[in-house]
């Protein structure tokens, strides 16, 4: 398992989501991260999903 982080922001910089989670693959991490963004109603906000080594999985400016 690898550790990933999902973070989403409001326009003023306030964090809407800031969580870590475990996933087997980058594809699984992308799916889990996007699900969390949808649950927080943050899928259209600036967001990122990254692996603990800094590898980008998803980025929305």
C-alpha positions in Angstrom: 0.0 0.0 0.0 1.1 3.5 -0.8 0.1 6.7 1.1 -1.7 9.5 -0.8 -3.1 12.9 0.1 -6.2 14.7 -1.3 -6.5 18.4 -0.7 -9.1 20.9 -2.1 -9.2 24.7 -1.5 -11.7 27.5 -1.7 -10.7 30.6 -3.7 -9.6 32.3 -0.5 -7.2 29.4 0.3 -9.4 27.8 3.0 -9.0 24.0 2.9 -12.2 22.1 2.1 -10.6 18.7 2.1 -7.2 17.7 3.6 -6.9 14.0 4.1 -4.5 11.1 3.7 -5.4 7.6 2.5 -3.9 4.3 1.4 -4.2 2.8 -2.1 -2.5 0.0 -4.0 -2.1 1.8 -7.3 -2.2 5.3 -8.7 -5.4 4.5 -10.5 -7.0 3.3 -7.3 -5.8 6.5 -5.6 -7.2 8.7 -8.3 -10.6 6.9 -7.9 -10.6 7.2 -4.1 -9.5 10.8 -4.2 -12.1 11.8 -6.7 -14.8 10.1 -4.7 -13.7 12.1 -1.6 -13.8 15.3 -3.6 -17.3 14.5 -4.8 -18.4 13.7 -1.2 -17.1 17.1 0.0 -18.8 18.8 -3.0 -15.3 20.0 -4.0 -14.8 18.5 -7.4 -14.9 21.9 -9.1 -12.6 23.5 -6.6 -8.8 23.8 -7.0 -7.6 20.4 -5.8 -4.7 17.9 -5.9 -4.1 14.3 -5.2 -0.5 13.3 -4.6 1.5 10.3 -3.5 3.7 10.7 -0.4 6.8 10.9 -2.6 5.4 13.9 -4.4 4.1 12.2 -7.5 1.1 14.0 -8.9 -2.0 11.9 -9.4 -4.5 14.7 -10.1 -4.3 18.5 -10.2 -7.1 21.1 -10.9 -5.9 24.7 -10.7 
